[in-house]
Amino acid sequence: MTPFKAECQRGACADDGRGETHSEQHRQAAKAARQRKLVPTVKFTLSYDGKLHASGSVAEKWDIRRHVQPQLQELWQTSAVLKRTANATVPPPEKGGWVYMEQHHDVPEPSEIRLPRGYRRLCDPLEVSGKKFLPLVRQSLSLVCKLDILFLRKEEPGGIITQSGDIDNRLKTLFDGLRMPTPDDMHLWKEDAEPFYCLLESDALITDFGVRTGRLLTNPNADSAEVRLIIDVTIRAIHVRSYNLPLIGD
């Protein structure tokens, strides 16, 4: 295995339509992270088996989303910490502050706790072109993340320096597939279940990543673009508040 440690600063990312490149966003996020003490929170592992091209198509990014979506859905359904965080609520702006609401233990829990008028959950789904998405790493919870990636590919281990442009562009495709889609991506929506679970509200919330490479062993005639990715995710809080405190762990 060949280790590679980096903050996403190589400049291979394209303009996102808002006048900033992804690399600029990542530099800003990394700078902000260094200026604050980030508190580690939830840790978990995602996996992806499939094709990963440099400068991958919108369809390929949707393939990545659909591959990790059930993994994230299971995480939300099985993690007591995330279930608790999901009930963090903010009142209307004129009232300020935040509220945590949960059912008393003597009362059978309903399928959903009803909120007073004007209140909203910090983990409410976000809409893109009228479709609902549920990102885990999101601005409303003041969260960012670090990714440690085992990158198995149809090449010899190493080549991180000599093939840095190719690696960067393939990682760019991966990061785009881990975030919510943009409106321009929505033409490939396939009546997926809602809310659609994503890792990131924006890939600018990735503040740090590391890569180890190795050879993928499947069969000799496999497509050279095939990869197996094991992605260790560490979520961190930028601002520690009561509403993200349940997430803080080892």
N, C-alpha and C positions, 0 to 999 in steps of 0.2 A: 504494500500500500504506500502511496505517496501523499503526505499531508500537504494541505494548502490552507493558509489562514488569511482571511482578508475581510475588510469592510468593503461594501459594494461601491467601489470608487473608480473602476477602470475606465468608465466613459464609453462603454460599448452600447449603452442603453439609448433607445431612440426617444425623441421628443414625445411627450404624452399629450400634446395638444393644448396644454396650459402654459406653454412658454418655458417649461422646465424639462430637462431630461431626467430619466429615472436615476441616472448616476448622481445628478445634482441633488435630487430628493434624498437619496441614500446618504450622501455626504452631510446634508443638513441634519438628517436623523441621527447619524453617527456622532456628529459634533454635539448635538443636544444631549445625546446619551452620555458622552464623556463629561459634560458639564454637570450632570446630575448623578446621584448614586442610584443606579437601577437595582431594584429589589427583585431577586429571582422568585418566580411563582410556580405555576404548574409546569411540569415536564411530561412529555409524552412522545411517542414515535409514530410517524406516518410512513407509508411505503408507496412506491409507484413502480409498476412494471409496464413498459410500453415503449413507444418510439419517442425520441427526444432529439429534435433537429436544432441546429443553430438558426436563429430568427424563425422560429416555428410559426406555423399558420394559426389563425384564430381557431380552426377546427382542432388542432393539436392541443391548444390551451384548454379548450372545452373537454377534451379527453382526460387531461390531467385533473381538471375540476371534478369531473364525474367519477374518476377513480378514487379520489380522496374524500368525496362527499359522504359516503356511507361510514367511513372511518370516523369522521368528525361528528356525524350524527350519533354514532354509538358512544363516543366520548361524552357528548352532552347528556345522553340518556343514562349513563352509568356513573358519572362523576358526581358525588354528593356536593363537592365544592362548586361545580358549575351550576348545579341545580339551585344552590343557595344564592349564588351570584346573579342568577337569572331573575330573581325577585327584587333586586335593587331598583328603586323607583325614585323618580324626581317629580316634584309637584310643578304646577304652572310657574312660569318665570317670575311672576310678581310675588310668589311666596318664597322662592329660593330654597336652598338646602337640598336634602335628599331624605328618603324614607325607605326603611326595609319592612316588607310585609310578608308574614308567613302565617300558616294555619296553626292554631293551638293544637298540642299533641292529643288532647282529648276529643278533638273533632276530626272525623274522617276528612281527608284532604279532597277538595274538589279537583276537577281536571285543570282548572285555572282559577287563580285568585282574582276576583273582580277589583278593579282599581276605581277610586273616586274620579269624578269627571275632571278632565284636564291633566291627570297624572299619566306618566309614561315610564316604561321600564328602560333602564340603561342598555339592556340587551335586546330591545325590540328589533325585529328585522328591518333592514334598510332596503329601499326600493330602487331598482334600476329598470327603467322602461316599464313600470307597472308590475314587475315581478319582485318577489320578496327573497332577500338573501340574509343569512345569519352568519356574519363573520365573528370569529372568536377574538382575534387581536384587533382592537378597535379603539378609536379616539375617545369614545364616550366613557370607557373604563380606564383611560390613561395607560394603555398597554402597548408594548413593543415586543419584538421577539428576536431570538438568536437561533440560527439553524446550523446544525452539524450534519453534514451529508456524506454518506458512504455512496460513492458514484461508481457503479459497476457498468462497464461499457465494453464494446467489441474491439478493444485496443489493448495494447500492452499497458501495464501500470506505469504511471509517470507521465511525462509530456506536459505537465502543468505549465511550465514556463514556455516551452517551444510552441505549445498549442493553446496559449492563454486566450487568444481571440475566440477560438472555437468553444472553449470551455465557458468563457464569459457569455457568449451568445446562447449557448444551450441552457445555462443557468438563468439567463434573462427569460427564456421561454418557460422554464419551470416556475420562476417567481410570478410571472404573469398568470400562470395556471393556478397558483395558490391564492390569488386575490379575487375579489369580486370582479365580474366583468364590467366593462364600460358600455355605455349605450351603443357604441359602434360594434360591439361583440354580440349584441342580442339577436341578430338575425339567425343565429344558430341555436337559439333556445328551442328545446324539443319537448315542451310540455312537461318538464321535469317537476318533481314534487316540490311544493313550497312549504316552509321556507327552504331554500337551497343552502346547505351548510358550506361555508368557505373558511379557510384559515385566516385570511387577511382582509380587512377593509381596503387597504392599499398596500402595495409592496414597498412603499416608502417607510412602512413600520418595521421592516427588517433592518436592524441596526448593526448586525454582525453575522458573519457566516464563516464556516470552515468546510473544506472539502478533502476527502480522502478518495483516491482512485484505485480501482482494481479491474481485473479482466472478468467480464461476464461470461460464464460457461453455460450455454444452453445447447445449441447444436451448430455444426460447422456451416450450415447454409442459412443461418439466421440473418435478418436484415442488420446492416452495420449500424443503423440508428437505434437499435434496441438497447434499452438500459434497464437496470434495476436500481432504484434509489431507496435508501433507508435514511429517513429524515428525522433526526432527533430535534425536537422543538423545545426551547426554553422560553417561556413567556415571562416578561418582566414588567413591573410597574414603574412608570416614571414618577408619578405622584402617588404616594401611598395614602389612601383614603379608606374610610370605613367600608365603602362599597366594593373596593377591590381587595380588602384585607383578607377575606376568606381564601383568596387564591394563593396567598403567600405561604410557601412551604420550604422544603429543603433545596 
